[in-house]
Amino acid sequence: MLPGLTADSGRRLLVINDPGRLAEIARNRYPDVEVITRATYLAGIAACGTAFGEGTRSVLLGVDPAFPRLGAVVSGLRRAIGPRGRMVLCCRPSGETAARHALPAGADDYIIYPPTGHDLDETLKLPRPGRWLDVSPGRLSHIAPAELSTLAQILSEMDRGPQHVLERMAGLLRDSLQCASLTIVAESARAEIGPSVGRPVLVETIEVAGRNVGQILVGPREAFPYESGDLEKLRHYGRVIGHLLDACERRRCLERLALTDELTGLPNRRQLIQTLDATLQQAARDHTNVTLLMFDIDDFKHYNDRYGHAAGDEILREAGRLFRRCCRQHDVVARYGGDEFAVVFWEAEEPRVAGSKHPTDVLSVLRRFRKELETHDFPLLGPEAKGVLTISGGLASFPWDAQRAVDLIEQADRALLRAKRDGKNRIYLVGPQESAAEPSQGADPRPF
């Protein structure tokens, strides 16, 4: 509430036959309006003579398309609230025809559930905090260059997520409005500056794509009252925050799509290389080991050609899922491309046993996976559904076999190719060089 101004204490809104969260949406939109609810049409008509009293009469009527006498209900409510009252019908999309047919009986308009804040404002004509002031664009509070600079910085930091964006916007708004406290509440994050707002002085709804996703709650000023330009600024910043939250969500979705294999849901090659680079850097700092396994499905083309692409897709999905289940939580399983997968084994903690050495510790994981693969049923493979699929793989370890991600992948791939040439259904480990080969040629693999 603005200092020196009072709201119409008799202003009330009656919600009848709520189709969902209509009353809650109205309360959030109009915190200074008393919202009364009635579950049935008869109780709603009766409430018009008791609950409203002498206050302003506004009604939100939920439409039941199966009710046979909806027009009579609308007509009765119109007589009860009088010609100056405001009655708006609210229906789900399936009830729109019934709502249109009932309009001539005395309703002013109808909206579709769930309504946006704009829908409610345009049809009910109810005031919101501060909206009864005469605010013109010319009275918009001055936006200082420093404020614009901060907003530009926030835009450049959107990759840090919605929580960071809301925290920065809360600080910007608090400084701009010079308020003692300010809270921004959204579906995915919450930011609070200063002491708890308690009962807010100003409230602004945050909408994304016409959907109410949060609010800005502004506490009082200590030195002087808010002006109309402050209200207009708050309204605009509500829209800005809505756009920022929408952009954060879109960015998150795009990043997920860019780094995830669509078929298996595993990290793709791009994410594998990023993760492996970061893991090797951490391992170099902590003096720990990292082992990379590259493996593929033996004779995958045979299964794909004989049983169809759906069967091939099932093999890839299930192979990724089974290996993921056999690994430790922090290990990384990725689809490298085609029927080739990569697994990064690394130590999240210091080795539990002094002198323990990679990749010996991952052998138990490989044995579990082979057992899972042998016993797993692939229904689309017909007579080859169980006990037939095998893999070939190559293992390479940091820091002995390579120092960089691309080199470690190349070394593990060389061992994988050697395993395929030597008969498949085996995994080779890159071992010490036994010849005078150049370092670029890699080490000789040894099976286990």
C-alpha positions as CSV (number, residue, x, y, z in Angstrom):
1,M,0.0,0.0,0.0
2,L,1.3,3.4,-0.8
3,P,1.8,5.7,2.2
4,G,-1.1,8.2,2.4
5,L,-3.4,6.1,0.2
6,T,-6.1,3.6,1.3
7,A,-7.7,0.8,-0.7
8,D,-11.4,0.3,-1.1
9,S,-12.0,-1.8,2.0
10,G,-15.4,-2.9,0.6
11,R,-13.9,-4.4,-2.6
12,R,-14.6,-8.1,-2.8
13,L,-14.5,-10.9,-5.4
14,L,-16.7,-13.9,-5.2
15,V,-15.4,-17.1,-6.9
16,I,-18.1,-19.7,-7.6
17,N,-17.5,-23.3,-8.7
18,D,-13.7,-22.9,-8.9
19,P,-12.4,-25.1,-11.8
20,G,-9.0,-25.5,-10.2
21,R,-6.8,-22.8,-8.6
22,L,-8.8,-19.8,-9.7
23,A,-9.3,-18.4,-6.2
24,E,-5.6,-18.7,-5.5
25,I,-4.6,-17.0,-8.7
26,A,-7.0,-14.2,-8.0
27,R,-5.6,-13.7,-4.5
28,N,-2.1,-13.5,-5.8
29,R,-3.1,-11.1,-8.5
30,Y,-5.2,-8.8,-6.2
31,P,-3.7,-8.9,-2.6
32,D,-5.9,-6.0,-1.5
33,V,-9.2,-7.6,-2.7
34,E,-11.0,-10.0,-0.4
35,V,-11.7,-13.2,-2.3
36,I,-14.7,-15.2,-1.2
37,T,-15.3,-18.7,-2.5
38,R,-18.5,-20.9,-2.8
39,A,-18.5,-24.4,-4.2
40,T,-21.9,-24.5,-5.8
41,Y,-24.0,-22.2,-8.0
42,L,-26.8,-22.1,-5.4
43,A,-24.4,-21.2,-2.6
44,G,-22.9,-18.5,-4.8
45,I,-26.2,-16.8,-5.5
46,A,-27.0,-16.9,-1.7
47,A,-23.6,-15.4,-0.9
48,C,-24.4,-12.3,-3.1
49,G,-26.9,-11.2,-0.5
50,T,-24.7,-11.9,2.6
51,A,-21.0,-12.1,1.8
52,F,-20.8,-9.1,-0.4
53,G,-22.5,-6.6,1.9
54,E,-22.1,-3.1,0.5
55,G,-18.8,-3.7,-1.2
56,T,-18.0,-3.6,-4.9
57,R,-19.5,-6.7,-6.5
58,S,-17.4,-8.8,-8.8
59,V,-18.0,-12.4,-9.6
60,L,-15.8,-15.1,-11.2
61,L,-18.1,-18.0,-12.2
62,G,-16.6,-21.4,-13.0
63,V,-18.5,-23.0,-16.0
64,D,-19.7,-26.5,-15.7
65,P,-20.6,-27.4,-19.4
66,A,-22.7,-30.3,-18.2
67,F,-25.0,-28.1,-16.0
68,P,-28.3,-27.8,-17.9
69,R,-29.4,-24.4,-16.6
70,L,-26.2,-22.3,-16.7
71,G,-28.1,-19.4,-18.3
72,A,-30.5,-19.3,-15.4
73,V,-27.6,-19.2,-12.9
74,V,-26.0,-16.3,-14.8
75,S,-29.3,-14.5,-14.9
76,G,-29.9,-15.0,-11.1
77,L,-26.4,-13.8,-10.3
78,R,-26.9,-10.7,-12.4
79,R,-30.0,-9.8,-10.5
80,A,-28.2,-10.4,-7.2
81,I,-25.1,-8.2,-8.0
82,G,-27.0,-5.5,-9.8
83,P,-26.2,-3.7,-13.1
84,R,-23.0,-2.2,-11.7
85,G,-21.5,-5.5,-10.7
86,R,-19.0,-7.3,-12.8
87,M,-19.5,-11.0,-13.7
88,V,-16.9,-13.0,-15.7
89,L,-17.2,-16.6,-16.6
90,C,-14.2,-18.9,-16.4
91,C,-14.1,-22.2,-18.3
92,R,-11.7,-24.8,-19.4
93,P,-11.3,-25.1,-23.2
94,S,-13.9,-27.8,-23.4
95,G,-16.5,-25.5,-21.9
96,E,-16.0,-22.5,-24.1
97,T,-19.2,-23.1,-26.1
98,A,-21.3,-23.3,-23.0
99,A,-19.7,-20.0,-21.7
100,R,-20.4,-18.2,-25.0
101,H,-24.1,-19.3,-24.9
102,A,-24.5,-18.1,-21.3
103,L,-23.0,-14.6,-22.0
104,P,-26.4,-13.1,-23.1
105,A,-28.0,-14.1,-19.8
106,G,-26.0,-11.4,-18.0
107,A,-22.3,-12.1,-17.9
108,D,-19.9,-9.4,-19.0
109,D,-17.2,-11.6,-20.5
110,Y,-15.5,-15.0,-20.2
111,I,-11.9,-16.3,-19.9
112,I,-10.2,-19.6,-20.4
113,Y,-8.7,-21.5,-17.3
114,P,-6.0,-21.1,-16.2
115,P,-6.2,-17.3,-16.9
116,T,-3.3,-15.0,-17.2
117,G,-2.9,-11.9,-15.1
118,H,-3.7,-9.9,-18.2
119,D,-7.0,-11.8,-18.7
120,L,-8.1,-11.1,-15.2
121,D,-7.2,-7.4,-15.4
122,E,-9.0,-6.9,-18.7
123,T,-12.2,-8.6,-17.7
124,L,-12.7,-7.9,-14.0
125,K,-11.4,-4.4,-14.1
126,L,-10.1,-4.8,-10.5
127,P,-7.3,-2.6,-9.2
128,R,-3.9,-4.0,-8.2
129,P,-1.6,-2.4,-5.6
130,G,-0.8,1.1,-6.7
131,R,-2.7,0.7,-10.0
132,W,-5.4,3.2,-9.0
133,L,-2.8,5.9,-9.5
134,D,-2.6,7.9,-12.7
135,V,0.7,6.6,-14.1
136,S,1.8,8.0,-17.4
137,P,5.0,7.1,-19.3
138,G,6.4,10.5,-18.9
139,R,6.5,10.0,-15.1
140,L,8.7,6.9,-15.3
141,S,11.5,7.1,-12.7
142,H,14.8,8.0,-14.2
143,I,17.0,4.9,-15.0
144,A,20.6,5.7,-14.1
145,P,23.4,4.6,-16.4
146,A,24.8,2.4,-13.6
147,E,21.4,0.6,-13.5
148,L,21.5,-0.1,-17.2
149,S,25.1,-1.3,-16.9
150,T,24.1,-3.7,-14.1
151,L,21.2,-5.0,-16.2
152,A,23.6,-5.6,-19.1
153,Q,26.0,-7.6,-16.8
154,I,23.0,-9.7,-15.6
155,L,22.1,-10.5,-19.2
156,S,25.7,-11.7,-19.9
157,E,25.6,-14.0,-16.8
158,M,22.4,-15.9,-17.7
159,D,24.4,-19.1,-18.2
160,R,24.8,-19.2,-14.4
161,G,21.2,-20.1,-14.0
162,P,17.9,-18.7,-12.7
163,Q,19.0,-18.5,-9.0
164,H,21.9,-16.2,-9.9
165,V,19.7,-14.1,-12.2
166,L,17.1,-13.6,-9.5
167,E,19.7,-12.7,-6.9
168,R,21.2,-10.1,-9.2
169,M,17.8,-8.7,-10.2
170,A,16.7,-8.5,-6.5
171,G,19.8,-6.4,-5.7
172,L,19.3,-4.2,-8.8
173,L,15.6,-3.5,-7.9
174,R,16.4,-2.9,-4.2
175,D,18.9,-0.3,-5.2
176,S,16.7,1.2,-7.8
177,L,13.6,1.5,-5.7
178,Q,15.6,2.3,-2.5
179,C,13.5,-0.1,-0.4
180,A,14.4,-1.7,2.9
181,S,13.6,-5.2,1.7
182,L,12.7,-7.0,-1.5
183,T,11.9,-10.6,-2.3
184,I,11.5,-12.3,-5.7
185,V,9.8,-15.6,-5.7
186,A,9.6,-17.9,-8.7
187,E,9.0,-21.6,-9.5
188,S,12.6,-22.4,-9.8
189,A,14.3,-20.0,-7.4
190,R,13.9,-17.4,-4.7
191,A,16.0,-14.3,-3.9
192,E,15.6,-12.2,-0.8
193,I,17.4,-8.9,0.0
194,G,17.1,-7.3,3.4
195,P,14.8,-8.5,6.3
196,S,11.7,-10.6,5.5
197,V,9.2,-8.5,3.6
198,G,6.2,-9.6,5.7
199,R,3.2,-7.8,4.2
200,P,4.5,-6.2,1.0
201,V,3.8,-2.6,0.1
202,L,4.0,-3.3,-3.6
203,V,3.4,-6.5,-5.5
204,E,4.2,-7.4,-9.1
205,T,3.4,-10.6,-10.9
206,I,6.0,-12.4,-13.0
207,E,4.6,-14.1,-16.0
208,V,6.3,-16.4,-18.6
209,A,4.4,-17.1,-21.8
210,G,1.2,-15.9,-20.2
211,R,1.6,-18.1,-17.1
212,N,2.0,-16.8,-13.6
213,V,5.4,-18.1,-12.3
214,G,6.1,-15.8,-9.4
215,Q,6.0,-12.4,-7.7
216,I,8.1,-9.4,-6.7
217,L,7.3,-8.4,-3.1
218,V,8.5,-5.0,-2.2
219,G,8.9,-3.7,1.4
220,P,8.5,-0.1,2.6
221,R,10.8,2.8,2.1
222,E,12.2,4.4,5.2
223,A,12.6,8.0,4.1
224,F,9.9,8.9,1.6
225,P,6.9,7.3,-0.2
226,Y,6.9,5.6,-3.5
227,E,5.9,7.6,-6.6
228,S,3.9,6.6,-9.6
229,G,7.1,6.2,-11.7
230,D,8.4,3.6,-9.2
231,L,5.2,1.5,-9.9
232,E,5.7,1.7,-13.6
233,K,9.4,0.7,-13.2
234,L,8.4,-2.3,-11.1
235,R,5.8,-3.3,-13.7
236,H,8.5,-3.2,-16.5
237,Y,11.0,-5.1,-14.3
238,G,8.4,-7.8,-13.7
239,R,8.3,-8.3,-17.5
240,V,12.1,-8.3,-17.7
241,I,12.4,-10.9,-15.0
242,G,9.8,-13.1,-16.8
243,H,11.8,-12.9,-20.0
244,L,15.0,-13.6,-18.2
245,L,13.6,-16.7,-16.5
246,D,12.1,-17.9,-19.8
247,A,15.5,-17.4,-21.5
248,C,17.3,-19.3,-18.7
249,E,15.0,-22.3,-19.2
250,R,15.4,-22.2,-23.0
251,R,19.2,-22.0,-22.6
252,R,19.2,-24.9,-20.2
253,C,17.1,-27.0,-22.6
254,L,19.4,-26.2,-25.5
255,E,22.5,-27.0,-23.5
256,R,21.0,-30.3,-22.5
257,L,20.1,-31.1,-26.1
258,A,23.6,-30.1,-27.3
259,L,25.4,-32.3,-24.7
260,T,23.0,-35.4,-24.6
261,D,22.7,-38.3,-27.0
262,E,19.1,-38.4,-28.1
263,L,18.8,-42.1,-28.4
264,T,20.4,-43.3,-25.1
265,G,20.0,-40.2,-23.0
266,L,23.8,-40.5,-22.2
267,P,26.3,-37.7,-22.6
268,N,27.4,-37.4,-26.2
269,R,30.9,-37.0,-27.6
270,R,31.0,-33.2,-27.0
271,Q,30.2,-33.6,-23.3
272,L,32.5,-36.5,-23.0
273,I,35.5,-34.5,-24.2
274,Q,34.5,-31.5,-22.0
275,T,34.1,-33.8,-18.9
276,L,37.3,-35.8,-19.6
277,D,39.4,-32.6,-20.0
278,A,38.1,-31.3,-16.7
279,T,38.7,-34.6,-15.0
280,L,42.2,-34.9,-16.2
281,Q,43.0,-31.4,-15.0
282,Q,41.6,-32.3,-11.5
283,A,43.6,-35.5,-11.5
284,A,46.8,-33.7,-12.3
285,R,46.2,-31.4,-9.4
286,D,45.3,-34.2,-7.0
287,H,47.9,-36.7,-8.3
288,T,45.2,-39.3,-8.9
289,N,44.5,-41.7,-11.8
290,V,41.9,-41.7,-14.6
291,T,41.1,-44.7,-16.8
292,L,39.2,-44.5,-20.1
293,L,37.4,-47.4,-21.6
294,M,36.3,-47.3,-25.3
295,F,34.1,-50.2,-26.3
296,D,31.6,-51.2,-29.0
297,I,29.1,-54.0,-29.7
298,D,30.6,-56.9,-31.5
299,D,28.9,-57.5,-34.9
300,F,26.5,-54.7,-34.4
301,K,25.9,-54.4,-38.1
302,H,24.7,-58.0,-38.2
303,Y,22.0,-57.3,-35.6
304,N,21.0,-54.0,-37.2
305,D,20.7,-55.5,-40.7
306,R,19.0,-58.8,-39.6
307,Y,16.5,-57.5,-37.1
308,G,16.0,-53.9,-38.1
309,H,17.0,-50.5,-36.8
310,A,14.5,-50.7,-33.9
311,A,16.5,-53.8,-32.6
312,G,19.7,-51.9,-33.1
313,D,18.4,-48.9,-31.2
314,E,17.3,-51.2,-28.4
315,I,20.8,-52.7,-28.1
316,L,22.4,-49.3,-27.8
317,R,19.9,-48.0,-25.2
318,E,20.1,-51.2,-23.1
319,A,23.9,-51.4,-23.4
320,G,24.3,-47.8,-22.1
321,R,21.7,-48.4,-19.3
322,L,23.4,-51.6,-18.2
323,F,26.9,-50.1,-18.1
324,R,25.6,-47.1,-16.2
325,R,24.0,-49.5,-13.6
326,C,27.3,-51.3,-13.2
327,C,29.4,-48.2,-12.6
328,R,30.0,-46.0,-9.6
329,Q,27.8,-42.9,-9.4
330,H,30.6,-40.5,-10.3
331,D,31.9,-42.4,-13.3
332,V,30.9,-41.1,-16.7
333,V,29.3,-43.3,-19.4
334,A,28.9,-41.7,-22.8
335,R,27.9,-42.6,-26.3
336,Y,30.9,-41.7,-28.5
337,G,29.2,-42.4,-31.8
338,G,27.5,-45.2,-33.7
339,D,27.8,-48.3,-31.5
340,E,30.9,-47.1,-29.7
341,F,30.7,-46.0,-26.0
342,A,33.2,-44.4,-23.7
343,V,33.5,-44.8,-19.9
344,V,35.6,-42.5,-17.7
345,F,36.7,-44.1,-14.4
346,W,38.1,-41.7,-11.9
347,E,38.6,-41.4,-8.2
348,A,36.3,-38.9,-6.4
349,E,38.3,-39.5,-3.3
350,E,41.9,-40.5,-2.4
351,P,42.6,-44.2,-3.0
352,R,41.5,-46.3,0.0
353,V,44.4,-48.6,-0.3
354,A,48.0,-47.2,-0.5
355,G,49.5,-48.2,-3.9
356,S,46.2,-49.2,-5.5
357,K,46.5,-48.6,-9.2
358,H,44.2,-47.9,-12.1
359,P,42.9,-49.6,-14.1
360,T,43.1,-52.8,-12.0
361,D,40.3,-51.4,-9.8
362,V,37.8,-51.2,-12.7
363,L,38.0,-54.8,-13.7
364,S,35.2,-55.7,-11.3
365,V,33.0,-53.2,-13.1
366,L,33.9,-54.8,-16.5
367,R,33.1,-58.2,-15.2
368,R,29.7,-57.1,-13.8
369,F,28.8,-55.5,-17.1
370,R,29.8,-58.6,-19.1
371,K,27.7,-60.7,-16.8
372,E,24.7,-58.3,-17.2
373,L,25.1,-58.4,-21.0
374,E,25.2,-62.2,-21.0
375,T,22.0,-62.6,-19.0
376,H,20.0,-59.6,-20.3
377,D,17.1,-60.4,-22.6
378,F,16.8,-58.4,-25.9
379,P,13.3,-59.4,-27.1
380,L,13.7,-57.8,-30.6
381,L,16.7,-60.1,-31.3
382,G,14.6,-63.3,-31.6
383,P,16.8,-66.4,-31.2
384,E,19.7,-64.2,-30.3
385,A,17.9,-62.4,-27.5
386,K,20.0,-63.7,-24.6
387,G,23.6,-64.7,-24.1
388,V,24.9,-63.7,-27.6
389,L,25.9,-60.1,-27.4
390,T,29.6,-59.4,-26.6
391,I,31.8,-56.3,-26.6
392,S,35.3,-55.4,-27.5
393,G,37.2,-52.6,-25.7
394,G,40.4,-50.8,-25.1
395,L,41.6,-49.2,-21.8
396,A,44.1,-46.4,-21.4
397,S,45.1,-44.6,-18.3
398,F,46.3,-41.1,-17.2
399,P,49.0,-40.2,-16.5
400,W,50.9,-43.3,-17.9
401,D,49.4,-43.5,-21.4
402,A,48.5,-39.9,-22.3
403,Q,48.2,-36.5,-20.7
404,R,45.4,-35.0,-22.8
405,A,41.8,-36.0,-23.4
406,V,42.2,-36.4,-27.2
407,D,45.4,-38.5,-26.7
408,L,43.8,-40.7,-24.1
409,I,40.9,-41.4,-26.4
410,E,43.2,-42.2,-29.3
411,Q,45.2,-44.7,-27.2
412,A,42.1,-46.4,-25.9
413,D,40.7,-46.5,-29.5
414,R,43.9,-48.2,-30.7
415,A,43.6,-50.9,-28.1
416,L,39.9,-51.3,-29.1
417,L,40.9,-51.8,-32.7
418,R,43.5,-54.4,-31.7
419,A,40.9,-56.3,-29.7
420,K,38.6,-56.4,-32.7
421,R,41.4,-57.7,-35.0
422,D,42.4,-60.4,-32.5
423,G,38.9,-62.0,-32.5
424,K,36.5,-59.7,-30.6
425,N,34.9,-60.4,-27.2
426,R,37.9,-59.1,-25.3
427,I,39.3,-55.9,-23.8
428,Y,42.8,-54.8,-24.2
429,L,44.8,-52.6,-21.8
430,V,47.4,-50.3,-23.2
431,G,50.7,-51.5,-21.7
432,P,54.4,-50.3,-21.7
433,Q,56.0,-49.9,-25.1
434,E,58.0,-52.9,-26.1
435,S,59.6,-51.5,-29.2
436,A,61.3,-48.4,-30.5
437,A,58.0,-47.0,-31.9
438,E,57.5,-43.3,-32.0
439,P,55.4,-42.0,-29.1
440,S,52.7,-40.9,-31.6
441,Q,52.2,-44.5,-32.6
442,G,51.0,-45.4,-29.1
443,A,51.8,-48.3,-26.9
444,D,51.3,-52.0,-27.5
445,P,48.0,-53.2,-26.0
446,R,47.9,-56.3,-23.8
447,P,44.7,-58.4,-23.2
448,F,43.2,-59.3,-19.9
